[in-house]
Amino acid sequence: MIEVEIQNETYQTTFRLKMIVVPRIGEGIRLQEPSGTWVSYDVLDVWYQRAEFGDVWVPYLHVRMTPEESHAHEGDRHNPMVDRRQNIPIEEFLTKFEGDRDHVPTKLSLDLSASNSI
């Protein structure tokens, strides 16, 4: 296992992960967001620096969220009509508007032949 320091350009954070291989520039990796979801990131840069504790070279990655993922996240963040904390089942949502009574569907005749015309 190799301990890799990852510098996340999207959130301006730095953290370390243990990996079996170091990805190359242009490859993608999946990282877990603070919200717990997994998101795709592009590897922008890879470099090695000498470790403070000896003659060991430590890999560093510079990553940024892929454009597709960042557009999806921006839509949720900037849309004031979307509040994910207020998710409720559709049945509970409809009872607010219809009340506790059962909904009775209205039957429609979609037959447009001349014999059924008004």
N, C-alpha and C positions, 0 to 999 in steps of 0.2 A: 504494500500500500504506500502511496505517495501522498503527503499532505500538501495541498495546493491552496494558495491564497487567491481568493476571487474578489476582484474589485468590480462591483456592480454599478455601472454608469447610470442605469435607470433610477435607482434609489440613492445613489451616492453612499453606498455602504461597502464594507470590507468584511469578509468572513473566510474561514478555512474549512475545506472539505477533504476527506480522504478519498482518493481515487486509485483505480488500478492503472489507468493510462491517462496521459495529459492530452486533451483534445487540441487539434491544430487550429490555426487561424481560418475562419470561414466555416468551421463546423458548428453544429448546434448542440446545445445541452439543455436539459430540463432541470429547472430549479424550483424549489417550493417558495411561494410568495408568503409574505407575512400573514395573509388571510388564510393560508393553508392550501390554496390551489396550486397546481403545477403549471408552469408557464415555460414556453420555449425562449431561449436566449441564443444570440449569435456570439461567437468568440471573435472579438475584435483584435486582440493582441495576446501573444504569449511570450514571456521572457523569463529568464532565470537569474537569480541573484545569489550571491554567496551568503550563507547563513551566518548568524552571529556566533554560533557555538562551534564552528570548525570548518573544515574544508568540504563542505556540503553545499550543493547548489539547489536552491528552492525554486520551484516553478510558480509563476504568477499568471493569472488570467485576467483579462479585461473583457467584460461581457456587457451586452446591452440587449434588452427585450426585443424580440423580432418585431418588425413593423406591423404585422397582422395582429399580434397579441397586444401591442401597445394601443392600436386603434380600438380594439375591443374593450380594453380597460378604460380608455378615455371616454368612450360612449357611456359607460356606466357611471363614471365619476362626474362627468359634466352635465348629465341629464337630471335636472331637478325633479322630474316627474317619476324617476325610478328611485325607490327607497327599499333596498333589499331587506331591511330590518322589519318591514311590515308585511312580510309574506304570510298569507293565511290560506287555508284550503278554499277552493272555489265555492263549495257549498255554504260555508260561513259567510263568504262575501255576498252571495246572492240573497241570503236571508235578510241582510241589511236593507235590501231594496224591495224584496218581495214579501217579507214578513215570514211568519211561521207556517202559513197555509201552503198546501201543495200547489205547484204550478200546473195549470191545465192548458195543454197546448191547443192552439186554434187550428182546425183542419182547413186546409186550403185545397181548392180544386185547380190543378194545373192543366186540366184538359182544355185546350183552346179551340176545339172543333166547333163548327157552326151550330150544332145542336145544343150546346151548353152556353151559348152566348146570352147576354142579359138583354 
